[in-house]
């Protein structure tokens, strides 16, 4: 071709195009066939430097096929959520975050076109538009996970989600109730839910764990509740029981002996016969739903004159704080709460039932000190 100048090298070649710019060619490390560079260069020196960098990447095993990065991100991300091994609740949560917060910006991009600068601009735009920081953090974490997989698939050379601090946020300090306030809510809430409040505070079980409890999970002799499952609600409204996310989530928690009268009365009056009967059900005998129970909780909270900032989940935070005041160590607290981290799971193996009983007994003493009379009536009469 006229006006083209060639240049032979040990690795690849450079040549000048009719436009005056320089083009590179190099052997594909997989097929051995010659590949033409993705871009051209203003000078021969720039082209030779680019070729030297490609040779170095191939030698170190770090070269990535530029064509692979041209895969459409929208399709890749949809497949990531669809095909990854996930709990159904997590899959639905990821799909919503992907649809609402990630795909509107990146769906038409290729995987290789997503840069750190574009991720930073996307994140800033979400925050400026009024999307809450927790939702933005979760969307960023999801995008980072998808791009990590793209990195593993050798579609990109590095993950563009490299914004310091973008994957975490400060969780505001939650309210802590006194034992007297917990008992005030117990008195204010309908009788069938009183034990739920007591166990929420003094065993720190989550709502989903309480909703999934069965009669066989409650041992009135050992004074324990066993957590084997947790209730989840899908976006379709379907309720299902799922296994805890980690080994630490499966646990046996001691409850104070002072709660035994409430436990036995509740089992007698509100739980159907049979080991797999739900311990807590709605007024018509159906399974509990967060949305329905929220209304019950709000009425009891107002009646007990508890701050509107207090949610049912804050009973768990309250119980953790009370257990710490009762002398529980950090390891014992993490185990009692069924913390989902690997560290918590390892710690769980070292906690003894005897030590857990000491914690429960001290919590019971707090109840004794706060109560003026006997335990709340559980008969419903």
C-alpha positions as CSV (number, residue, x, y, z in Angstrom):
1,X,0.0,0.0,0.0
2,X,1.3,3.4,-0.9
3,X,2.8,5.7,1.8
4,X,3.0,2.8,4.3
5,X,6.3,2.1,6.0
6,X,7.0,-1.2,7.7
7,X,9.3,-2.0,10.6
8,X,10.4,-5.5,11.5
9,X,10.9,-6.3,15.2
10,X,11.6,-9.3,17.4
11,X,8.0,-9.1,18.7
12,X,5.3,-7.8,16.5
13,X,5.6,-4.9,14.1
14,X,4.7,-1.3,13.7
15,X,3.8,0.5,10.5
16,X,2.8,4.0,9.4
17,X,-0.6,4.4,7.8
18,X,-1.5,6.8,5.0
19,X,-2.9,9.1,7.6
20,X,0.5,9.5,9.1
21,X,-0.4,7.7,12.4
22,X,1.2,4.4,13.5
23,X,-0.4,1.0,13.9
24,X,0.9,-2.0,15.8
25,X,0.4,-5.8,15.1
26,X,1.4,-8.6,17.5
27,X,0.9,-12.4,17.8
28,X,-2.1,-13.6,19.8
29,X,-0.7,-15.6,22.7
30,X,-3.5,-18.2,22.3
31,X,-3.8,-18.7,18.6
32,X,-0.5,-17.4,17.4
33,X,-2.2,-15.4,14.7
34,X,-1.3,-11.8,14.2
35,X,-3.6,-9.2,15.8
36,X,-4.0,-5.6,14.8
37,X,-3.9,-3.1,17.7
38,X,-7.1,-1.5,19.0
39,X,-5.8,2.0,18.4
40,X,-3.3,4.0,16.4
41,X,-0.5,6.3,17.7
42,X,0.7,9.7,16.8
43,X,4.4,8.7,16.7
44,X,6.5,5.6,16.0
45,X,7.9,5.8,19.5
46,X,4.5,5.7,21.1
47,X,3.6,2.7,19.0
48,X,6.8,0.8,20.0
49,X,6.2,1.6,23.7
50,X,2.6,0.2,23.4
51,X,4.0,-3.0,21.7
52,X,6.6,-3.4,24.4
53,X,3.9,-3.1,27.1
54,X,1.8,-5.8,25.4
55,X,4.8,-8.1,25.2
56,X,5.4,-7.6,28.9
57,X,1.8,-8.4,29.8
58,X,1.8,-11.5,27.7
59,X,5.1,-12.7,29.3
60,X,3.7,-12.1,32.8
61,X,0.4,-13.7,31.9
62,X,-1.5,-10.5,32.4
63,X,-2.6,-9.8,28.9
64,X,-6.4,-9.6,28.3
65,X,-8.1,-10.0,25.0
66,X,-9.6,-6.5,24.2
67,X,-12.4,-8.2,22.3
68,X,-13.5,-9.9,25.6
69,X,-14.1,-6.6,27.2
70,X,-16.6,-5.7,24.5
71,X,-19.2,-8.1,26.1
72,X,-22.4,-6.1,26.9
73,X,-22.5,-5.3,30.6
74,X,-26.3,-5.4,30.8
75,X,-26.4,-9.0,29.6
76,X,-23.4,-10.0,31.7
77,X,-24.9,-8.6,34.9
78,X,-28.3,-10.1,34.3
79,X,-26.7,-13.5,33.8
80,X,-24.5,-13.0,37.0
81,X,-27.6,-12.5,39.1
82,X,-29.6,-15.3,37.4
83,X,-26.9,-18.0,37.4
84,X,-25.0,-17.3,40.6
85,X,-25.7,-19.7,43.5
86,X,-27.7,-17.5,45.9
87,X,-30.5,-17.7,48.3
88,X,-33.7,-16.7,46.6
89,X,-34.2,-13.7,48.8
90,X,-30.7,-12.5,48.0
91,X,-31.3,-13.1,44.3
92,X,-34.4,-10.9,44.4
93,X,-32.7,-8.2,46.4
94,X,-29.8,-8.1,43.9
95,X,-32.1,-8.1,40.9
96,X,-34.0,-5.1,42.3
97,X,-30.8,-3.2,43.0
98,X,-29.4,-4.0,39.6
99,X,-32.6,-2.9,37.9
100,X,-33.1,0.3,39.8
101,X,-29.6,1.6,40.4
102,X,-27.1,0.0,38.1
103,X,-28.6,-0.9,34.7
104,X,-30.0,2.5,33.9
105,X,-26.4,3.8,33.7
106,X,-24.4,0.8,32.5
107,X,-26.8,-1.5,30.6
108,X,-25.6,-0.4,27.2
109,X,-21.9,-0.2,28.1
110,X,-19.4,-3.0,27.4
111,X,-17.7,-4.6,30.4
112,X,-14.4,-3.0,29.3
113,X,-15.9,0.5,29.0
114,X,-16.7,0.8,32.7
115,X,-13.9,2.8,34.3
116,X,-13.3,4.0,37.8
117,X,-14.2,7.6,36.7
118,X,-17.5,6.4,35.4
119,X,-18.2,4.4,38.5
120,X,-17.4,7.5,40.6
121,X,-19.7,9.7,38.5
122,X,-22.5,7.0,38.7
123,X,-22.2,6.8,42.5
124,X,-22.3,10.6,42.9
125,X,-25.3,10.9,40.7
126,X,-27.2,8.3,42.7
127,X,-26.5,10.2,46.0
128,X,-27.3,13.5,44.4
129,X,-30.7,12.2,43.2
130,X,-31.8,11.4,46.7
131,X,-31.1,7.6,46.8
132,X,-30.3,6.7,50.4
133,X,-26.7,6.0,51.2
134,X,-27.4,2.4,52.3
135,X,-29.0,1.6,48.9
136,X,-26.1,3.2,47.1
137,X,-23.6,1.3,49.1
138,X,-25.4,-2.0,48.4
139,X,-25.6,-1.1,44.7
140,X,-21.8,-0.4,44.7
141,X,-21.1,-3.6,46.4
142,X,-23.1,-5.5,43.8
143,X,-21.4,-3.8,40.9
144,X,-18.0,-4.5,42.5
145,X,-18.9,-8.2,42.9
146,X,-20.0,-8.4,39.2
147,X,-16.8,-6.8,38.1
148,X,-14.8,-9.1,40.3
149,X,-16.3,-12.0,38.4
150,X,-15.4,-10.2,35.1
151,X,-11.9,-9.9,36.4
152,X,-11.8,-13.7,37.2
153,X,-13.2,-14.3,33.7
154,X,-10.3,-12.3,32.3
155,X,-12.7,-9.8,30.6
156,X,-10.9,-6.9,32.3
157,X,-7.5,-6.3,33.7
158,X,-8.6,-4.7,37.0
159,X,-11.8,-3.9,38.8
160,X,-12.9,-0.3,38.2
161,X,-14.8,-0.2,41.6
162,X,-11.8,1.2,43.5
163,X,-13.4,4.1,45.3
164,X,-12.2,4.3,48.9
165,X,-15.0,4.0,51.4
166,X,-17.7,3.5,48.8
167,X,-18.5,0.0,49.9
168,X,-19.4,0.9,53.5
169,X,-21.4,3.4,55.5
170,X,-21.7,4.4,59.1
171,X,-24.7,2.7,60.7
172,X,-26.4,5.2,63.0
173,X,-26.5,4.1,66.7
174,X,-29.7,2.4,67.4
175,X,-31.8,3.1,70.6
176,X,-31.4,0.8,73.6
177,X,-34.4,0.2,75.9
178,X,-34.2,-0.4,79.6
179,X,-35.6,-3.6,81.0
180,X,-38.5,-1.5,82.4
181,X,-39.3,-0.2,78.9
182,X,-39.2,-3.7,77.5
183,X,-41.7,-4.9,80.1
184,X,-43.8,-1.8,79.4
185,X,-44.1,-2.9,75.8
186,X,-44.9,-6.5,76.9
187,X,-47.8,-5.1,78.9
188,X,-49.0,-3.0,76.0
189,X,-48.9,-5.5,73.3
190,X,-51.6,-8.2,72.7
191,X,-51.1,-11.2,74.9
192,X,-50.3,-13.6,72.0
193,X,-47.2,-11.4,71.1
194,X,-45.8,-10.9,74.6
195,X,-43.5,-13.8,74.5
196,X,-42.2,-12.6,71.2
197,X,-41.1,-9.3,72.7
198,X,-39.5,-11.1,75.7
199,X,-37.5,-13.5,73.5
200,X,-36.6,-10.7,71.1
201,X,-35.0,-8.8,74.0
202,X,-33.6,-11.6,76.1
203,X,-32.4,-14.1,73.5
204,X,-31.7,-11.4,70.7
205,X,-33.5,-13.5,68.1
206,X,-34.3,-11.7,64.8
207,X,-37.9,-11.3,63.7
208,X,-37.4,-13.9,60.9
209,X,-36.0,-16.4,63.5
210,X,-38.8,-15.9,65.9
211,X,-41.4,-16.2,63.1
212,X,-39.8,-19.5,62.1
213,X,-39.7,-21.1,65.6
214,X,-41.5,-24.4,66.0
215,X,-42.7,-26.0,69.2
216,X,-39.9,-28.5,69.0
217,X,-37.4,-25.6,69.1
218,X,-38.4,-24.6,72.6
219,X,-37.0,-26.7,75.5
220,X,-38.7,-25.8,78.8
221,X,-36.5,-28.2,80.7
222,X,-33.1,-26.9,79.5
223,X,-34.6,-23.4,79.2
224,X,-33.4,-22.9,75.6
225,X,-34.6,-22.0,72.2
226,X,-32.9,-23.6,69.1
227,X,-32.5,-21.5,66.0
228,X,-32.5,-23.8,63.0
229,X,-34.2,-21.6,60.3
230,X,-35.4,-18.1,59.5
231,X,-38.5,-16.9,57.8
232,X,-38.1,-14.9,54.5
233,X,-40.7,-13.1,52.5
234,X,-40.2,-13.0,48.7
235,X,-41.3,-10.1,46.5
236,X,-44.2,-12.2,45.4
237,X,-45.5,-12.3,49.0
238,X,-44.6,-16.0,49.4
239,X,-43.2,-16.9,52.9
240,X,-40.6,-19.6,53.2
241,X,-38.2,-20.9,55.8
242,X,-34.5,-20.8,54.9
243,X,-31.4,-22.1,56.6
244,X,-29.2,-19.5,58.4
245,X,-26.5,-18.0,56.2
246,X,-23.6,-19.4,58.2
247,X,-22.9,-22.1,60.8
248,X,-23.0,-19.4,63.5
249,X,-26.6,-18.7,62.7
250,X,-27.6,-22.2,63.9
251,X,-27.4,-22.0,67.6
252,X,-29.0,-22.8,71.0
253,X,-29.8,-19.8,73.2
254,X,-30.6,-20.0,76.9
255,X,-33.4,-17.8,78.2
256,X,-33.8,-16.6,81.7
257,X,-35.7,-18.9,84.1
258,X,-37.9,-15.9,84.9
259,X,-39.4,-16.2,81.4
260,X,-40.4,-19.8,81.9
261,X,-44.0,-19.1,83.1
262,X,-44.5,-16.9,80.0
263,X,-43.1,-19.6,77.8
264,X,-45.2,-22.4,79.2
265,X,-48.4,-20.3,79.1
266,X,-47.8,-19.2,75.5
267,X,-47.2,-22.8,74.4
268,X,-50.4,-23.9,76.1
269,X,-52.7,-21.1,74.8
270,X,-51.3,-20.0,71.5
271,X,-49.4,-22.9,69.9
272,X,-51.1,-25.8,68.1
273,X,-50.2,-29.4,69.0
274,X,-47.4,-31.0,67.1
275,X,-43.6,-30.5,67.1
276,X,-43.6,-28.4,63.9
277,X,-46.4,-26.0,64.9
278,X,-45.3,-22.4,64.7
279,X,-44.7,-20.8,68.1
280,X,-45.8,-17.4,66.9
281,X,-48.8,-16.9,64.6
282,X,-51.2,-14.1,63.7
283,X,-54.6,-13.5,65.4
284,X,-56.3,-15.8,62.8
285,X,-53.6,-18.5,63.1
286,X,-51.7,-17.6,60.0
287,X,-48.0,-17.1,59.7
288,X,-46.6,-13.8,60.8
289,X,-45.7,-11.1,58.3
290,X,-43.4,-8.2,59.0
291,X,-45.9,-5.7,57.5
292,X,-48.8,-6.9,59.7
293,X,-46.7,-7.2,62.8
294,X,-45.3,-3.7,62.3
295,X,-48.8,-2.3,63.0
296,X,-49.1,-4.3,66.2
297,X,-45.7,-3.2,67.3
298,X,-46.4,0.5,66.6
299,X,-49.6,0.4,68.6
300,X,-47.9,-1.2,71.6
301,X,-44.9,1.2,71.3
302,X,-47.2,4.2,71.4
303,X,-49.2,2.8,74.3
304,X,-46.0,2.1,76.3
305,X,-44.8,5.7,75.5
306,X,-41.7,4.5,73.8
307,X,-39.9,6.7,71.2
308,X,-41.0,6.4,67.6
309,X,-37.4,5.7,66.7
310,X,-37.5,2.3,68.4
311,X,-38.2,-0.6,66.0
312,X,-38.8,-4.2,66.9
313,X,-35.3,-5.1,65.7
314,X,-34.0,-2.8,68.4
315,X,-35.0,-5.4,71.0
316,X,-32.1,-7.4,69.6
317,X,-29.7,-4.5,70.0
318,X,-31.1,-4.0,73.5
319,X,-30.6,-7.7,74.4
320,X,-27.0,-7.6,73.2
321,X,-26.3,-4.5,75.3
322,X,-28.0,-6.0,78.4
323,X,-26.0,-9.2,77.9
324,X,-22.8,-7.2,77.8
325,X,-23.8,-5.5,81.0
326,X,-24.4,-8.9,82.5
327,X,-20.7,-9.7,81.8
328,X,-20.8,-11.5,78.5
329,X,-17.5,-11.3,76.5
330,X,-17.3,-10.2,72.9
331,X,-17.0,-13.8,71.8
332,X,-20.1,-14.8,73.8
333,X,-22.1,-11.9,72.5
334,X,-21.3,-12.7,68.9
335,X,-22.2,-16.3,69.4
336,X,-25.4,-15.5,71.2
337,X,-26.5,-13.2,68.4
338,X,-25.6,-15.8,65.7
339,X,-23.3,-13.3,64.0
340,X,-22.9,-14.1,60.3
341,X,-19.1,-13.5,59.9
342,X,-16.6,-16.3,59.6
343,X,-15.0,-15.1,62.8
344,X,-18.3,-15.4,64.6
345,X,-18.8,-18.9,63.3
346,X,-15.4,-20.0,64.6
347,X,-16.0,-18.4,68.0
348,X,-19.3,-20.3,68.2
349,X,-17.4,-23.5,68.6
350,X,-15.7,-22.3,71.7
351,X,-18.7,-21.1,73.7
352,X,-20.0,-23.4,76.4
353,X,-23.6,-23.9,77.4
354,X,-22.7,-23.4,81.0
355,X,-21.4,-19.9,80.3
356,X,-24.5,-19.1,78.3
357,X,-26.7,-20.1,81.3
358,X,-24.8,-17.6,83.5
359,X,-25.6,-14.9,81.0
360,X,-29.3,-15.9,80.9
361,X,-29.5,-16.0,84.7
362,X,-28.1,-12.5,85.0
363,X,-30.6,-11.2,82.4
364,X,-33.3,-12.9,84.6
365,X,-32.1,-11.0,87.6
366,X,-32.6,-7.7,85.6
367,X,-36.2,-8.8,84.9
368,X,-36.7,-9.5,88.6
369,X,-35.4,-6.1,89.6
370,X,-37.6,-4.4,87.0
371,X,-40.9,-6.2,87.8
372,X,-43.1,-5.1,90.5
373,X,-45.4,-8.0,90.4
374,X,-45.6,-11.4,88.6
375,X,-45.0,-12.1,84.9
376,X,-47.5,-10.6,82.4
377,X,-50.6,-12.7,82.1
378,X,-50.4,-15.1,79.2
379,X,-53.8,-16.7,79.4
380,X,-55.5,-14.2,77.2
381,X,-58.5,-14.3,79.6
